[in-house]
């Protein structure tokens, strides 16, 4: 499991930070409506429910990776991770609404390749059905069918994020104009060597703006509810 998390550590970190920024930019909390719910969902996006057990598994995996790397994790950090992780899962479900509208899919063959390439499901460098079934049940707390559906949806959301990120790249003319303004504002402190970092930051900010635009669209189409307080309190 640690090898799997190490493989995806950068992705997980970027996802958490990106979601935090999304919340900062558009106030994602404004999309969430707490409501009494008698199922075991931690949140819902329209008719789609996010199972609490799936949410807890993802939180536990992330905390395990942090503890293996940094040692002790404070209570405050655990609380922040829980909120950020739920926000991440809600954002993915909201983006899936747009992905379905756009016809973005993941084929069975693509899903199978992804699963076979996952280190946690391998033994001796090869895919192991025994390892797959064991890890899916013990770590992800899913049935194979449930895991495969969850993974397919995650890949679709990731594909949309990639499209958004590529679409957010500034053209050479846009970059020249924006960087000229940056140099004018920053004076001698901003030099040509700062251009690559500026371009990357500008692309990230534009990608966030596009994601926020999609989230605002989806929030007007479907109702988003959070039941985290109820689940954590055992209600």
Secondary structure as UniProt FT lines:
FT   HELIX           2..7
FT   HELIX           9..26
FT   HELIX           28..31
FT   STRAND          32..34
FT   STRAND          41..45
FT   TURN            46..47
FT   STRAND          48..51
FT   HELIX           52..70
FT   HELIX           75..101
FT   TURN            102..103
FT   HELIX           108..116
FT   HELIX           119..121
FT   STRAND          122..123
FT   TURN            124..125
FT   STRAND          126..127
FT   HELIX           129..138
FT   HELIX           144..167
FT   HELIX           172..186
FT   HELIX           187..189
FT   HELIX           192..194
FT   HELIX           195..219
FT   TURN            220..221
FT   STRAND          224..226
FT   HELIX           228..233
//
